[in-house]
Amino acid sequence: MSPIFKCLICRKDIERSTKTFWIKKGHLLCSSCFDLIEENSKKDKKTF
């Protein structure tokens, strides 16, 4: 079982490996927040 961390944005509990935690330097996102950021970045690229 992987440890529980908090999403950096919404503070939801998410389960990630300790290795991922160290690779991301503690900046972990839940899938909902990650998808929202990706969606917004795609919209920004289309406007240029």
FENJO-V743418 format. One line per field, one symbol per residue. ss: DSSP state (a for helix, b for strand, c for the rest). burial: 1 if it has 9 or more other ideal C-beta (glycine too) atoms within 8 Angstrom, else 0. A space follows every 10 residues. Layout:
ss=???
burial=???
//
This chain:
ss=cccbbbcccc ccbbbccaaa aaaccccccc aaaaaaaaaa aaaaaacc
burial=0010101000 0001010001 1000000111 0011001000 00000000
//
